[in-house]
Protein backbone atom coordinates (compact mmCIF):
# COMPACT_ATOMS: atom_id res chain seq x y z
CA UNK A 1 0.00 0.00 0.00
CA UNK A 2 1.36 3.42 -0.93
CA UNK A 3 1.83 6.15 1.68
CA UNK A 4 -1.08 8.25 0.37
CA UNK A 5 -3.41 5.23 0.29
CA UNK A 6 -2.55 4.30 3.87
CA UNK A 7 -3.02 7.89 5.05
CA UNK A 8 -6.41 8.05 3.31
CA UNK A 9 -7.48 4.73 4.88
CA UNK A 10 -6.68 6.08 8.35
CA UNK A 11 -8.58 9.32 7.71
CA UNK A 12 -11.61 7.48 6.30
CA UNK A 13 -11.58 5.08 9.27
CA UNK A 14 -11.56 8.03 11.68
CA UNK A 15 -14.28 9.86 9.75
CA UNK A 16 -16.51 6.77 9.98
CA UNK A 17 -16.38 7.15 13.79
CA UNK A 18 -17.38 10.81 13.43
CA UNK A 19 -20.32 9.85 11.19
CA UNK A 20 -21.40 7.34 13.86
CA UNK A 21 -21.20 4.62 11.20
CA UNK A 22 -20.35 1.37 12.98
CA UNK A 23 -20.71 -0.71 9.81
CA UNK A 24 -18.39 1.74 8.05
CA UNK A 25 -15.82 1.44 10.83
CA UNK A 26 -16.02 -2.34 10.78
CA UNK A 27 -15.55 -2.42 6.99
CA UNK A 28 -11.90 -1.44 7.59
CA UNK A 29 -11.24 -4.17 10.17
CA UNK A 30 -9.68 -7.54 9.30
CA UNK A 31 -11.54 -10.65 10.47
CA UNK A 32 -8.76 -11.61 12.90
CA UNK A 33 -7.94 -8.07 14.05
CA UNK A 34 -6.98 -7.06 17.57
CA UNK A 35 -8.26 -3.91 19.31
CA UNK A 36 -6.28 -2.97 22.42
CA UNK A 37 -8.37 -0.36 24.25
CA UNK A 38 -6.89 2.55 26.25
CA UNK A 39 -7.82 0.70 29.46
CA UNK A 40 -5.91 -2.46 28.53
CA UNK A 41 -8.90 -4.53 27.42
CA UNK A 42 -7.96 -6.61 24.40
CA UNK A 43 -10.63 -7.55 21.86
CA UNK A 44 -9.88 -10.21 19.24
CA UNK A 45 -11.89 -10.67 16.05
CA UNK A 46 -14.62 -8.59 14.49
CA UNK A 47 -17.41 -9.78 16.80
CA UNK A 48 -15.49 -8.74 19.93
CA UNK A 49 -14.35 -5.47 18.36
CA UNK A 50 -17.88 -4.59 17.25
CA UNK A 51 -19.16 -5.32 20.75
CA UNK A 52 -16.47 -3.04 22.23
CA UNK A 53 -17.48 -0.19 19.90
CA UNK A 54 -21.27 -0.57 20.24
CA UNK A 55 -21.72 1.55 23.41
CA UNK A 56 -19.96 4.45 21.70
CA UNK A 57 -22.19 4.21 18.64
CA UNK A 58 -25.33 3.89 20.78
CA UNK A 59 -24.41 7.18 22.44
CA UNK A 60 -23.42 5.58 25.74
CA UNK A 61 -20.62 8.10 26.25
CA UNK A 62 -22.36 11.07 24.67
CA UNK A 63 -21.59 12.50 21.25
CA UNK A 64 -17.93 11.85 20.42
CA UNK A 65 -15.87 13.44 17.66
CA UNK A 66 -12.25 12.75 16.82
CA UNK A 67 -10.24 15.71 15.54
CA UNK A 68 -6.98 14.60 13.93
CA UNK A 69 -3.96 16.54 15.14
CA UNK A 70 -1.09 14.49 13.68
CA UNK A 71 -0.78 11.61 11.27
CA UNK A 72 2.39 9.59 10.78
CA UNK A 73 2.51 6.87 8.15
CA UNK A 74 5.11 4.16 7.51
CA UNK A 75 3.81 2.60 4.30
CA UNK A 76 6.62 0.04 4.04
CA UNK A 77 5.74 -1.34 7.48
CA UNK A 78 1.97 -0.94 7.00
CA UNK A 79 1.67 1.16 10.14
CA UNK A 80 0.19 4.54 10.98
CA UNK A 81 -0.16 6.67 14.06
CA UNK A 82 -2.95 9.21 14.37
CA UNK A 83 -3.04 11.60 17.32
CA UNK A 84 -6.42 13.13 18.04
CA UNK A 85 -8.47 15.30 20.32
CA UNK A 86 -11.70 13.55 21.25
CA UNK A 87 -14.48 15.97 22.14
CA UNK A 88 -17.57 14.80 23.97
CA UNK A 89 -20.99 16.30 24.46
CA UNK A 90 -22.53 14.67 27.52
CA UNK A 91 -25.41 15.32 29.88
CA UNK A 92 -22.85 16.79 32.31
CA UNK A 93 -21.58 19.18 29.63
CA UNK A 94 -18.72 19.25 27.16
CA UNK A 95 -15.36 17.63 27.79
CA UNK A 96 -12.37 16.40 25.84
CA UNK A 97 -9.31 14.21 26.03
CA UNK A 98 -6.31 13.52 23.87
CA UNK A 99 -5.13 10.17 22.64
CA UNK A 100 -3.69 8.29 19.75
CA UNK A 101 -4.20 5.15 17.75
CA UNK A 102 -1.43 3.05 16.30
CA UNK A 103 -2.89 1.13 13.38
CA UNK A 104 -1.33 -1.89 11.69
CA UNK A 105 -2.67 -2.51 8.18
CA UNK A 106 -2.28 -5.53 5.90
CA UNK A 107 -3.91 -5.95 2.50
CA UNK A 108 -5.99 -2.80 3.03
CA UNK A 109 -7.48 -3.94 6.36
CA UNK A 110 -6.67 -2.92 9.92
CA UNK A 111 -5.16 -5.87 11.77
CA UNK A 112 -4.36 -4.02 15.02
CA UNK A 113 -5.77 -0.90 16.64
CA UNK A 114 -3.78 0.11 19.70
CA UNK A 115 -5.36 3.05 21.56
CA UNK A 116 -3.60 5.20 24.13
CA UNK A 117 -5.13 7.97 26.25
CA UNK A 118 -3.54 11.05 27.74
CA UNK A 119 -5.80 11.21 30.77
CA UNK A 120 -6.41 9.39 34.03
CA UNK A 121 -10.13 9.21 33.32
CA UNK A 122 -10.70 10.02 29.62
CA UNK A 123 -14.42 10.69 29.85
CA UNK A 124 -14.16 13.43 32.49
CA UNK A 125 -12.64 16.89 32.46
CA UNK A 126 -12.98 20.34 31.02
CA UNK A 127 -13.13 21.08 27.33
CA UNK A 128 -9.70 21.92 26.01
N, C-alpha and C positions, 0 to 999 in steps of 0.2 A: 504494500500500500504506500502510495506517495505521501509526502509530508502534508500537502494541501488536502488530500482526501482524508487523512487521519484527523487533521484539525477540524475539518467540516463535520466528520462523524461525531466528534466530541461536542461540538457546538449544537448539532441537531439533537443529540442525546439530551443535553442540558435543556434545550428549548422544549423538548417533549415534557419534561418535568414542569416547566413554567406554563405549559398549555393544559396541565392536569390530565395528560393523555397516558394512562398506564399501559395500554396496549402499544402505543408508540414507543414508550420507554422499553418495554419488553422486546420489541422487534429488533433492538440492537444487541440483546443479550444472548450469548451462546447457551446451548442446552445444558452444558456441564459447568457453567460459570460459577464463580465464587464472589459473594458480596460480603466484605468485612466491614461491618458498621462502625461508626465512631465510638461506640460503647464496647467494642470487642466481640459482639455477637457475629458469628460466621454463618452465612446462609449458603447452601450448596444446591445448585440446580435451579431451573426457572420457577418451579412451584414454590420453593422456599423463598426465593428472591421476590417473587410477586407478593407472597404473603407478608414479607417484611415491608414492602412499599405500600400495601393497601391502606393502612391507617392514614398515611400522608395524603393519598389521593381521595380518601373519603372525607378529608377535612379535619381529621382527628387532632392535628396540631395547629389548626388555623390555616390561613392562606399563605403558602410559602412561595417565594420567588428567589431564584438563584441568579445573581448578577456576576458574570465572569469578570475577574480582575486581572488574571494572568493565565496564559496558556503556553505550556511547553510541550513540544512534540519531538519524539525520537522515532522517526519512521522506520529506521533500520531495525530497531528493537521492538517495534509495534507497541510503544508505550507513550502515554500522554499524562500530563499533570495539569489539572485546571484548579485554580484558586478562585474562590467565590465568596461573596457576601450573601448570606441567606437572610432575607427579610421575612418577617412573619406579621400577619395581622390576626390577633387573637382577641378573645372576649376581654382579656385583661389589658388590651392595648397593643401598640406596635412594639416589636423588638427585633433584634438582629444578632447574628453571630457569623463568624468567619470560619471557613474550613477549606478543605481541598479534597479532591479525588485523584487518585492515581489509577489510571485505566490501562489495562493490558488488552490488546486487540490482536486477534488472529483471524485471518480470512474474512475481514470485515465485521466481525462480531466481538463484543466485549467478553473476555474470558475471566477477568478479575476487575472488581471495583473496590478499591481500598479507600475508605473515607476517614478523614482525620478532622477533628474539631479544635478550634482555638477558643475553648471556653470550658469552665467546670461543668456548667449546666447549660447546654446550648439553647434550650427553649425559654430561657429567662434572661432578662436584662433590658437595658435601655436601647432604643434605636440609635445606631451609630450615624 
